[in-house]
Amino acid sequence: MTTDPPQELDAAGGAESHSEPMGAPTAYRPEYAAFAGSLCEQGATDQEVADILRVHRSTLYRWLAAHQELRDAMRLGKAVPNQRVERAFYQRAVGYDIEVEKCFQYQGAPVRVRTTEHIPADTSAAHHWLCNRDPENWRNRKELTGPNGGAIELKSVIEFIDAADQPSAVSE
């Protein structure tokens, strides 16, 4: 991942390089949009983008609110790794086959063999996927309702007994 702003960004108004990445916030520059988008494509978080631009995260959020091009660049940049993780998570949920090369020894000599290995489905990943994709049927929390979908009626019953009728209820 690229960790330093390009020279034109630093020369165009970036903060001076010092041991602390935070300091007086730099003025926003339009070049930051493409740079931040590129960082997001590489998997950078908002905090990492702010650190690399040498501003506080709250400054980055103010810039995002004020500059549509930065907002769009970071949103599009984050879509790339998000889709990659989504595909990997889906594969983990349903299982997959992968081509691997294994090394064996045959008559004292190493032999490489290409084979297909099956990675079984992960039930935990599948459950998580279904809870998010079909929450009506797979949510972890079930809501109870009363008759005809209405509210559940709760009643408290307190029964008083007459001590004279119940000799065992009277303590001596």
C-alpha positions in Angstrom: 0.0 0.0 0.0 1.3 3.4 -0.9 1.9 5.3 2.4 3.3 8.6 1.3 1.4 11.3 -0.6 2.7 11.9 -4.1 5.3 14.6 -4.3 2.8 17.0 -6.1 0.4 16.6 -3.1 3.1 17.3 -0.6 4.5 20.2 -2.5 1.1 21.6 -3.2 0.2 22.2 0.4 0.7 19.0 2.4 1.9 19.3 6.0 5.6 19.1 6.7 6.9 15.7 7.4 7.4 15.1 11.1 7.2 12.2 13.6 3.6 13.0 14.5 1.2 12.5 11.6 -1.3 14.8 13.2 -1.0 18.6 13.4 -2.6 21.6 11.9 -4.9 20.3 9.2 -3.8 21.0 5.7 -6.1 22.8 3.3 -8.1 20.4 1.1 -6.7 20.0 -2.5 -8.6 18.4 -5.4 -5.7 16.1 -6.0 -6.5 14.3 -2.7 -9.6 12.7 -4.2 -7.7 10.5 -6.7 -5.0 9.7 -4.1 -7.5 8.8 -1.4 -9.5 6.7 -3.9 -6.4 4.8 -4.8 -5.6 4.2 -1.2 -9.1 2.8 -0.6 -8.7 0.5 -3.6 -5.7 -1.0 -1.8 -7.8 -1.6 1.3 -7.0 1.5 3.4 -9.5 2.5 6.1 -10.6 6.0 6.7 -8.1 6.3 9.6 -5.3 5.2 7.4 -6.3 7.6 4.6 -6.3 10.4 7.2 -2.9 9.4 8.6 -1.3 9.3 5.2 -2.8 12.7 4.3 -1.4 13.8 7.7 -4.8 15.1 9.0 -7.1 14.0 11.8 -9.9 11.6 10.9 -12.5 14.3 11.8 -10.8 16.6 9.2 -11.2 13.9 6.6 -14.9 13.5 7.5 -15.4 17.3 7.2 -13.7 17.1 3.8 -16.0 14.2 2.8 -19.0 16.2 3.7 -17.8 19.2 1.8 -16.3 17.7 -1.4 -18.4 15.4 -3.6 -15.3 14.3 -5.6 -13.5 13.0 -2.5 -16.7 11.2 -1.3 -17.2 9.6 -4.7 -13.5 8.6 -5.1 -13.4 6.9 -1.7 -16.8 5.2 -2.1 -15.7 3.8 -5.5 -12.3 2.9 -4.2 -13.8 0.9 -1.3 -16.1 -1.0 -3.6 -13.2 -2.9 -5.1 -11.9 -4.6 -1.9 -15.4 -4.9 -0.5 -16.4 -7.0 -3.6 -13.3 -9.1 -3.3 -14.1 -9.9 0.4 -17.8 -10.5 -0.5 -16.7 -13.1 -3.1 -14.3 -14.7 -0.7 -16.9 -14.9 2.0 -19.5 -16.4 -0.3 -17.0 -19.0 -1.5 -16.2 -19.8 2.2 -19.9 -20.1 2.9 -20.7 -22.6 0.1 -17.3 -24.4 -0.2 -15.1 -24.5 -3.3 -12.4 -26.5 -5.1 -8.9 -25.3 -5.6 -6.0 -26.6 -7.8 -2.9 -27.3 -5.6 0.5 -28.8 -6.3 1.6 -31.4 -3.8 5.0 -32.8 -3.4 5.6 -36.5 -2.8 8.5 -38.8 -2.7 8.5 -41.8 -5.1 11.4 -44.2 -5.1 13.6 -41.6 -3.4 12.9 -38.8 -5.9 10.6 -35.9 -5.3 7.5 -35.9 -7.5 5.1 -32.9 -7.9 1.5 -33.7 -8.6 -1.3 -31.2 -9.4 -4.5 -32.1 -7.7 -7.9 -30.6 -6.9 -8.6 -30.1 -3.2 -12.1 -29.5 -1.9 -12.6 -26.8 0.8 -15.9 -27.6 2.5 -18.6 -25.1 3.2 -18.3 -23.2 6.5 -21.7 -23.4 8.3 -20.9 -20.4 10.4 -20.2 -18.3 7.3 -23.3 -19.7 5.5 -25.5 -18.8 8.6 -24.0 -15.3 8.7 -24.6 -14.8 4.9 -28.2 -16.0 5.2 -28.9 -13.8 8.3 -27.9 -10.8 6.3 -29.3 -11.7 2.9 -32.7 -13.1 4.1 -33.3 -11.7 7.6 -37.1 -12.5 7.6 -36.3 -16.2 7.5 -32.9 -16.3 9.1 -32.7 -13.6 11.8 -31.3 -14.6 15.1 -34.1 -12.8 16.9 -37.7 -13.9 16.6 -40.5 -11.4 17.4 -43.6 -12.8 19.1 -47.0 -11.5 18.5 -50.5 -12.0 19.9 -53.6 -13.1 18.0 -53.9 -11.8 14.4 -50.4 -10.3 14.6 -51.4 -7.9 17.4 -49.7 -7.2 20.7 -49.2 -9.9 23.3 -51.5 -9.4 26.3 -49.9 -9.8 29.6 -51.9 -10.4 32.8 -50.8 -10.5 36.4 -52.8 -12.6 38.7 -52.5 -12.1 42.5 -54.5 -14.5 44.6 -55.2 -13.7 48.2 -56.0 -16.6 50.6 -57.9 -16.2 53.8 -55.7 -17.4 56.6 -58.7 -18.8 58.5 -59.6 -21.1 55.6 -56.0 -22.3 55.3 -54.7 -23.4 58.8 -51.3 -24.3 57.3 -50.8 -20.7 56.0 -50.9 -19.3 59.6 -47.5 -19.5 61.3 -47.5 -20.0 65.0 
